[in-house]
Amino acid sequence: MIVFRLGRIRTPQGPGMVLLLPFIDSFQRVDLRTRAFNVPPCKLASKDGAVLSVGADVQFRIWDPVLSVMAVKDLNTATRMTAHNAMTKALLRRPLQEIQMEKLKIGDQLLLEINDVTRAWGLEVDRVELAVEAVLQPPQDSPAVPSLDSTLQQLALHLLGGSMNSAVGGAPSSRPVDTLEMISEVEPPACHAGAGAEPSPKQPVAEGLLTALQPFLSEALVSQVGACYQFNVILPSGTQSIYFLDLTAGQGRVGHGAPDGIPDVVVEMTEADLQALLCRELRPLGAYMSGRLKVKGDLAVVMKLEAVLRALK
């Protein structure tokens, strides 16, 4: 029992009978036995882009009752937040396979990181055990990811000028499967037959990707999403280009520059991540959890981009 006499802390009392002066003394009980709590399963993105549901079981005990009362106001909440933040940071730096194979090692590292913070509060963590509940999305570099349906194949052919014909057709290609990364080839894309003007090799890939969305916009998509997006796309040269996707009226609009009104959300990402997002190699949730997609605005509105990606099927 920690006793405060006229606001001044006294030596810890008990166990046993403790005499208190009415209206002068106040007290707080501290349980020194080992206790446990669980970090509820939460969605996290690993280093390789996998989205998984992970929780943890934590055992702890109070070794200094005075510090546990004086150092922090709500010890239980502070300890839970510290364990959750340490688990999130540790898993973001590791691929899915390492998380599944080395759960014990990761738990030991989490124990040391949590204790570095909680020892100053008079609390010591004795054991941390990770629990991987489910894998919600496979890693982005999985061999099954680069499979494209016919619509996305046409989109890739439109952007790359037919350089993927051999990879998309039935014959196997000796080139790597990740053919969408050929956007920075030295050779300009081949001209389509009948084109009167020579295409500009300087056109950013992001502009071609967003322009290719126009045929898929519809009133049904507008009624389902009902939001305006501004994309701040970071080009490979380091410069930033602005695009918009307005799904608030009519059949929707997409184009270069800022939207006419105030956007509901502003999304910032690299050109390569935008390409992976529109080709369904990257999901909005996984991109946000891994830090590849930065959002200014309501996150729930950003997640409505899934409806746009489904329209590309």
C-alpha positions as CSV (number, residue, x, y, z in Angstrom):
1,M,0.0,0.0,0.0
2,I,1.3,3.4,-1.0
3,V,0.2,6.1,1.5
4,F,0.1,9.8,0.9
5,R,0.1,12.0,4.0
6,L,-1.0,15.5,3.2
7,G,0.2,14.9,-0.3
8,R,3.6,13.6,0.6
9,I,4.4,10.0,-0.2
10,R,5.5,7.7,2.6
11,T,7.4,4.4,2.7
12,P,5.4,1.6,1.3
13,Q,3.2,0.0,3.9
14,G,2.1,-3.6,4.3
15,P,1.3,-6.3,3.7
16,G,-0.8,-6.6,6.9
17,M,-2.6,-4.0,9.0
18,V,-1.9,-0.4,8.1
19,L,-3.2,2.5,10.2
20,L,-4.5,5.6,8.3
21,L,-5.4,9.0,9.7
22,P,-8.9,10.0,8.5
23,F,-9.0,13.1,6.2
24,I,-5.2,13.3,6.3
25,D,-4.0,10.1,4.6
26,S,-4.9,8.8,1.2
27,F,-3.6,5.5,-0.3
28,Q,-3.3,3.4,-3.4
29,R,-3.0,-0.4,-3.5
30,V,-0.3,-2.0,-5.7
31,D,-0.4,-5.6,-6.7
32,L,3.2,-7.0,-6.9
33,R,2.2,-10.4,-8.3
34,T,2.9,-11.4,-11.9
35,R,0.1,-10.4,-14.2
36,A,-0.6,-10.7,-17.9
37,F,-2.5,-8.9,-20.7
38,N,-2.9,-9.5,-24.4
39,V,-2.4,-7.1,-27.3
40,P,-5.5,-7.5,-29.4
41,P,-4.9,-8.8,-33.0
42,C,-4.4,-5.9,-35.3
43,K,-3.7,-5.5,-39.0
44,L,0.0,-4.9,-39.8
45,A,2.0,-4.7,-43.1
46,S,5.3,-6.5,-43.2
47,K,8.4,-5.4,-45.1
48,D,7.5,-7.4,-48.2
49,G,4.0,-5.9,-48.4
50,A,2.1,-8.8,-46.7
51,V,-0.9,-7.8,-44.5
52,L,-1.3,-10.0,-41.5
53,S,-3.3,-10.0,-38.2
54,V,-0.9,-10.2,-35.3
55,G,-1.4,-10.1,-31.5
56,A,0.8,-10.8,-28.5
57,D,0.6,-12.1,-24.9
58,V,2.6,-10.1,-22.3
59,Q,3.5,-11.1,-18.7
60,F,4.7,-8.4,-16.4
61,R,5.2,-7.6,-12.7
62,I,5.8,-4.4,-10.6
63,W,9.2,-4.3,-8.9
64,D,9.1,-0.8,-7.5
65,P,5.6,0.2,-6.2
66,V,6.6,3.8,-5.6
67,L,7.7,4.4,-9.2
68,S,4.6,2.6,-10.5
69,V,2.5,5.2,-8.7
70,M,4.6,8.3,-9.2
71,A,6.1,7.9,-12.7
72,V,3.0,7.4,-14.8
73,K,-0.7,8.1,-14.3
74,D,-2.2,5.1,-15.9
75,L,0.3,2.2,-15.8
76,N,-1.8,-0.4,-17.5
77,T,-2.7,1.8,-20.5
78,A,0.8,3.1,-20.9
79,T,2.2,-0.5,-20.8
80,R,-0.3,-1.7,-23.4
81,M,0.5,1.2,-25.8
82,T,4.2,0.7,-25.4
83,A,3.9,-3.0,-26.2
84,H,1.6,-2.3,-29.2
85,N,4.0,0.3,-30.7
86,A,7.1,-1.9,-30.2
87,M,5.4,-4.8,-31.9
88,T,4.3,-2.6,-34.8
89,K,7.7,-1.1,-35.4
90,A,9.4,-4.5,-35.1
91,L,7.2,-6.3,-37.7
92,L,7.3,-3.4,-40.2
93,R,11.1,-4.1,-40.6
94,R,10.7,-7.8,-41.3
95,P,9.3,-9.9,-44.1
96,L,6.5,-12.4,-43.6
97,Q,8.6,-15.5,-43.7
98,E,10.9,-14.2,-41.0
99,I,8.0,-13.3,-38.8
100,Q,6.5,-16.8,-39.1
101,M,9.8,-18.6,-38.6
102,E,11.4,-16.5,-35.8
103,K,8.5,-15.6,-33.5
104,L,10.4,-16.5,-30.4
105,K,13.4,-14.4,-31.3
106,I,11.2,-11.5,-32.2
107,G,9.4,-11.9,-28.8
108,D,12.8,-11.7,-27.0
109,Q,13.7,-8.5,-28.8
110,L,10.4,-7.0,-28.0
111,L,10.9,-7.9,-24.4
112,L,14.1,-5.9,-24.3
113,E,12.6,-2.9,-26.1
114,I,9.6,-2.7,-23.9
115,N,11.7,-3.1,-20.7
116,D,13.9,-0.1,-21.8
117,V,10.8,2.0,-21.4
118,T,8.9,0.4,-18.6
119,R,11.7,0.0,-16.1
120,A,11.6,3.7,-15.4
121,W,8.0,3.1,-14.3
122,G,8.9,0.4,-11.8
123,L,7.5,-2.3,-14.1
124,E,9.3,-5.2,-15.7
125,V,8.1,-7.4,-18.5
126,D,9.0,-11.1,-18.1
127,R,7.7,-12.7,-21.3
128,V,6.3,-11.6,-24.7
129,E,4.8,-14.2,-27.1
130,L,3.7,-13.2,-30.6
131,A,0.6,-14.8,-32.1
132,V,0.1,-14.6,-35.9
133,E,-3.7,-15.0,-36.3
134,A,-4.0,-14.9,-40.1
135,V,-2.3,-13.7,-43.3
136,L,-4.8,-11.4,-44.9
137,Q,-2.7,-10.6,-48.0
138,P,0.3,-12.5,-49.4
139,P,3.7,-10.8,-49.9
140,Q,3.8,-8.4,-52.9
141,D,6.9,-10.3,-54.3
142,S,5.1,-13.6,-54.3
143,P,5.2,-15.5,-57.6
144,A,1.5,-15.4,-57.9
145,V,1.1,-11.7,-57.7
146,P,2.2,-10.6,-61.3
147,S,-0.7,-12.5,-63.0
148,L,-2.7,-9.9,-64.9
149,D,-6.2,-10.2,-66.4
150,S,-7.0,-9.1,-69.9
151,T,-8.0,-5.5,-69.0
152,L,-4.7,-4.9,-67.1
153,Q,-2.8,-6.5,-70.0
154,Q,-4.3,-4.0,-72.4
155,L,-3.5,-1.2,-70.0
156,A,0.1,-2.4,-69.8
157,L,0.3,-2.7,-73.6
158,H,-1.1,0.8,-73.9
159,L,1.6,2.2,-71.7
160,L,4.6,0.2,-72.8
161,G,3.8,0.3,-76.6
162,G,3.5,-3.4,-77.1
163,S,6.8,-4.4,-75.4
164,M,4.9,-7.0,-73.3
165,N,3.5,-8.9,-76.3
166,S,5.7,-11.9,-75.7
167,A,5.1,-12.0,-71.9
168,V,1.3,-11.6,-72.2
169,G,0.9,-14.2,-75.0
170,G,0.8,-17.9,-74.5
171,A,4.5,-18.4,-75.2
172,P,6.8,-18.2,-72.2
173,S,9.2,-15.3,-72.0
174,S,12.8,-15.5,-71.0
175,R,12.5,-12.0,-69.5
176,P,11.7,-11.6,-65.8
177,V,8.1,-11.8,-64.8
178,D,8.1,-8.3,-63.4
179,T,7.8,-6.7,-66.8
180,L,5.9,-3.7,-65.6
181,E,9.2,-2.3,-64.3
182,M,10.4,-1.5,-67.8
183,I,9.1,2.0,-67.8
184,S,12.6,3.5,-67.8
185,E,14.0,1.7,-70.8
186,V,16.2,3.8,-73.1
187,E,14.2,2.7,-76.2
188,P,11.0,4.7,-76.7
189,P,7.8,2.7,-77.0
190,A,6.9,1.6,-80.6
191,C,4.3,3.7,-82.4
192,H,0.9,2.1,-83.1
193,A,-0.1,1.7,-86.7
194,G,-2.0,4.6,-88.1
195,A,-0.8,7.1,-85.5
196,G,-0.4,10.5,-87.2
197,A,1.7,12.1,-84.6
198,E,4.8,10.8,-83.0
199,P,4.2,10.0,-79.3
200,S,6.1,12.0,-76.7
201,P,8.6,9.8,-74.9
202,K,8.7,12.4,-72.1
203,Q,5.1,11.7,-71.0
204,P,5.1,10.6,-67.4
205,V,3.9,7.0,-66.8
206,A,1.6,8.3,-64.0
207,E,-0.3,10.5,-66.4
208,G,-0.8,7.6,-68.8
209,L,-2.0,5.4,-66.0
210,L,-4.6,7.9,-64.7
211,T,-5.7,8.8,-68.2
212,A,-6.3,5.2,-69.0
213,L,-8.8,5.1,-66.1
214,Q,-11.3,7.3,-67.9
215,P,-13.1,4.5,-69.8
216,F,-13.7,2.7,-66.6
217,L,-15.4,5.6,-64.8
218,S,-19.2,5.4,-64.6
219,E,-22.2,6.8,-62.7
220,A,-22.4,3.6,-60.6
221,L,-18.8,4.1,-59.5
222,V,-19.5,7.7,-58.7
223,S,-22.5,6.8,-56.5
224,Q,-20.4,4.1,-54.8
225,V,-17.3,6.2,-54.0
226,G,-18.6,9.8,-54.0
227,A,-15.2,11.4,-53.2
228,C,-12.6,13.6,-54.9
229,Y,-8.9,12.5,-54.7
230,Q,-5.7,14.5,-55.3
231,F,-2.6,12.5,-56.1
232,N,0.8,14.0,-55.4
233,V,3.0,11.7,-57.4
234,I,6.7,11.7,-56.8
235,L,8.5,11.1,-60.1
236,P,11.8,9.2,-60.4
237,S,13.6,12.5,-61.0
238,G,12.5,13.6,-57.5
239,T,10.0,16.2,-58.7
240,Q,6.3,16.1,-57.8
241,S,3.4,16.1,-60.2
242,I,-0.3,16.6,-59.2
243,Y,-3.3,14.6,-60.6
244,F,-6.9,14.3,-59.6
245,L,-9.7,11.7,-59.7
246,D,-13.1,13.4,-59.2
247,L,-15.9,10.8,-58.4
248,T,-18.4,13.3,-57.1
249,A,-20.6,14.0,-60.1
250,G,-21.6,12.7,-63.5
251,Q,-19.5,9.8,-64.6
252,G,-16.4,11.2,-62.9
253,R,-13.3,12.9,-64.2
254,V,-9.5,12.2,-64.1
255,G,-6.7,14.4,-65.3
256,H,-3.5,16.4,-64.6
257,G,-3.4,19.2,-62.1
258,A,-5.4,20.1,-58.9
259,P,-9.2,19.4,-58.9
260,D,-11.6,22.3,-59.2
261,G,-12.8,22.1,-55.7
262,I,-11.2,21.1,-52.4
263,P,-10.3,17.4,-52.5
264,D,-11.7,15.0,-49.8
265,V,-8.2,13.5,-49.4
266,V,-4.7,14.1,-50.6
267,V,-2.7,11.0,-51.4
268,E,1.1,11.1,-51.8
269,M,3.0,8.3,-53.3
270,T,5.8,7.5,-55.8
271,E,5.1,6.8,-59.5
272,A,6.1,3.2,-59.1
273,D,3.7,2.6,-56.2
274,L,0.9,4.3,-58.2
275,Q,1.5,1.9,-61.0
276,A,1.5,-1.1,-58.7
277,L,-1.7,0.2,-57.1
278,L,-3.6,0.5,-60.4
279,C,-2.3,-2.9,-61.5
280,R,-3.6,-4.4,-58.3
281,E,-0.1,-5.5,-57.2
282,L,-0.5,-3.2,-54.2
283,R,-3.6,-2.7,-52.1
284,P,-4.5,0.7,-50.5
285,L,-4.5,-0.8,-47.0
286,G,-1.1,-2.5,-47.4
287,A,0.4,0.6,-49.0
288,Y,-0.8,2.8,-46.1
289,M,0.3,0.3,-43.4
290,S,3.8,0.1,-44.9
291,G,4.2,3.8,-45.2
292,R,4.3,3.8,-49.1
293,L,1.1,5.8,-49.2
294,K,0.7,9.0,-47.2
295,V,-2.8,10.3,-46.6
296,K,-4.1,13.8,-45.6
297,G,-7.7,13.3,-44.8
298,D,-10.2,10.6,-43.9
299,L,-8.5,7.1,-44.2
300,A,-11.9,5.5,-44.8
301,V,-12.4,7.6,-48.0
302,V,-9.0,6.4,-49.2
303,M,-10.0,2.8,-48.7
304,K,-12.9,3.4,-51.2
305,L,-10.2,3.3,-53.9
306,E,-10.8,-0.5,-53.7
307,A,-14.0,0.1,-55.7
308,V,-12.0,1.8,-58.4
309,L,-9.5,-1.1,-58.5
310,R,-12.4,-3.6,-58.8
311,A,-13.8,-1.6,-61.7
312,L,-10.5,-2.4,-63.6
313,K,-11.3,-6.1,-63.6
